[in-house]
Each structure stands twice: as structure tokens, then as C-alpha cells.
Amino acid sequence: MKFICYPKCTTCQKAKKWLDENEVEYEMRDIKQDNPNLEELRGWYKNSGLPLKKFFNTSGMLYKSLELKTKLPQMEEEEMLNLLASDGMLVKRPILVGKDFVLVGFKESEWKEKVR
């Protein structure tokens, strides 16, 4: 499994602790240093079953400074994917990528259901 996170994020820290406590094997990746590329994001989006807007870190400073709350509704899917690929700090985290699932954000109940 791939665990994509921002190590300074408290939610990511909780998710990492949960993975470790549950002895889940994963490959960790810092989203700020190794931003997901367009193809990865496109695949994760398709495999997640979530609306693309759920991949945006809506509480981040960059999201707010770019005024994406008002701009996203008018954007095309490809434009949103390109924007996400431009900076890892725009991407909601953590992301857990398994063989047949993609989880965005940390909800322990969801993770328990998919990981075990």
C-alpha cells in the first residue's frame, strides 16, 4: 500500500499511528516533497469513487489564497487534475492507495473496513 501524507499534518500523524498499531505494511511518501503527478491523480480519482473536489485540501492556505472555493465549481475535470498535480499542498491527505481502493482523508471506520 502507498501512504501519501504530509508528515507535519496532525491527521496524517494519526493515520500513520493507526497503520503502525494495526501492523499494516505501507510505503510512505511525503506529498510536499514528492507531489502526485497527473496520471497518479487521475487513477486515484477513478478508483476512489469520490467526486474530484474531495481531493482538494479545502483547509489549506494555498486553497484559500487561490480562492478555489469560488473557482472550482466552474472548472473542468482536467483543469482541476492539473491544478492538483501542480502542488501537493492542494491535495487532501492522507491518501491510502491499496490494490482495489483509494481512501482520501483519515476516517478510522473507513480504513478499518478497507484495510483488514
C-alpha positions as CSV (number, residue, x, y, z in Angstrom):
1,M,0.0,0.0,0.0
2,K,1.0,3.6,-0.5
3,F,0.5,6.1,2.3
4,I,0.7,9.6,0.9
5,C,0.9,12.2,3.6
6,Y,2.4,15.5,4.9
7,P,4.4,14.5,8.0
8,K,3.6,17.8,9.8
9,C,-0.2,17.2,9.4
10,T,-1.8,16.0,12.7
11,T,-4.4,13.9,10.8
12,C,-1.6,12.3,8.8
13,Q,0.2,11.6,12.1
14,K,-2.9,9.9,13.5
15,A,-3.3,7.8,10.3
16,K,0.3,6.7,10.4
17,K,0.0,5.8,14.1
18,W,-3.2,3.7,13.2
19,L,-1.3,2.0,10.4
20,D,1.6,1.1,12.6
21,E,-0.6,0.0,15.5
22,N,-2.5,-2.3,13.1
23,E,0.7,-3.6,11.6
24,V,-0.2,-2.5,8.1
25,E,2.7,-2.6,5.6
26,Y,2.9,0.6,3.6
27,E,5.3,2.7,1.6
28,M,5.3,6.3,2.9
29,R,5.5,9.3,0.6
30,D,5.7,13.0,1.6
31,I,3.2,14.8,-0.6
32,K,5.1,18.1,-0.3
33,Q,8.4,16.7,-1.5
34,D,7.0,14.2,-4.0
35,N,3.8,15.6,-5.4
36,P,1.4,13.2,-7.1
37,N,1.6,13.5,-10.9
38,L,-1.3,13.9,-13.2
39,E,-1.6,10.2,-14.1
40,E,-1.5,9.1,-10.5
41,L,-4.2,11.6,-9.5
42,R,-6.4,10.6,-12.5
43,G,-6.1,6.9,-11.4
44,W,-6.7,7.6,-7.8
45,Y,-9.7,9.7,-8.6
46,K,-11.2,7.0,-10.8
47,N,-10.5,4.2,-8.2
48,S,-11.8,6.2,-5.3
49,G,-15.4,6.6,-6.4
50,L,-15.3,10.1,-4.9
51,P,-16.1,13.4,-6.6
52,L,-12.9,15.2,-7.7
53,K,-13.5,18.1,-5.3
54,K,-12.9,15.7,-2.4
55,F,-9.2,15.5,-3.4
56,F,-8.7,19.2,-2.6
57,N,-7.3,20.3,0.8
58,T,-10.0,22.9,1.5
59,S,-8.5,23.9,4.8
60,G,-5.1,24.7,3.3
61,M,-3.7,28.2,2.9
62,L,-2.9,27.7,-0.8
63,Y,-6.5,26.6,-1.5
64,K,-7.8,29.7,0.3
65,S,-5.3,32.1,-1.3
66,L,-6.2,30.9,-4.8
67,E,-9.9,31.4,-3.9
68,L,-10.7,27.9,-5.1
69,K,-13.9,27.7,-3.2
70,T,-15.5,30.0,-5.8
71,K,-13.4,28.9,-8.8
72,L,-13.7,25.0,-8.5
73,P,-17.4,24.8,-9.4
74,Q,-16.7,26.4,-12.8
75,M,-13.6,24.3,-13.6
76,E,-13.4,21.3,-15.9
77,E,-12.2,18.0,-14.6
78,E,-8.9,18.1,-16.5
79,E,-8.2,21.6,-15.2
80,M,-8.8,20.5,-11.6
81,L,-6.5,17.5,-12.0
82,N,-3.8,19.7,-13.5
83,L,-4.1,22.1,-10.6
84,L,-3.9,19.2,-8.0
85,A,-0.8,18.0,-9.8
86,S,0.8,21.4,-9.6
87,D,1.3,21.5,-5.8
88,G,1.0,18.7,-3.2
89,M,-0.3,21.2,-0.7
90,L,-3.5,21.5,-2.6
91,V,-4.2,17.7,-2.2
92,K,-6.2,16.4,0.7
93,R,-4.3,14.0,2.8
94,P,-3.6,11.4,3.9
95,I,-4.3,9.2,0.9
96,L,-4.1,5.5,1.3
97,V,-3.8,3.6,-2.0
98,G,-4.4,-0.2,-2.0
99,K,-4.8,-2.7,-4.8
100,D,-8.6,-2.1,-5.1
101,F,-9.3,1.1,-3.2
102,V,-8.2,4.7,-2.6
103,L,-9.0,6.4,0.7
104,V,-8.8,10.2,1.0
105,G,-8.6,11.7,4.4
106,F,-8.5,9.6,7.6
107,K,-11.7,8.2,8.9
108,E,-10.8,5.2,11.1
109,S,-14.0,3.3,10.4
110,E,-13.4,3.5,6.6
111,W,-9.8,2.5,6.9
112,K,-10.7,-0.5,9.2
113,E,-13.2,-1.7,6.6
114,K,-10.9,-1.4,3.6
115,V,-7.5,-2.4,5.2
116,R,-8.5,-5.5,7.0
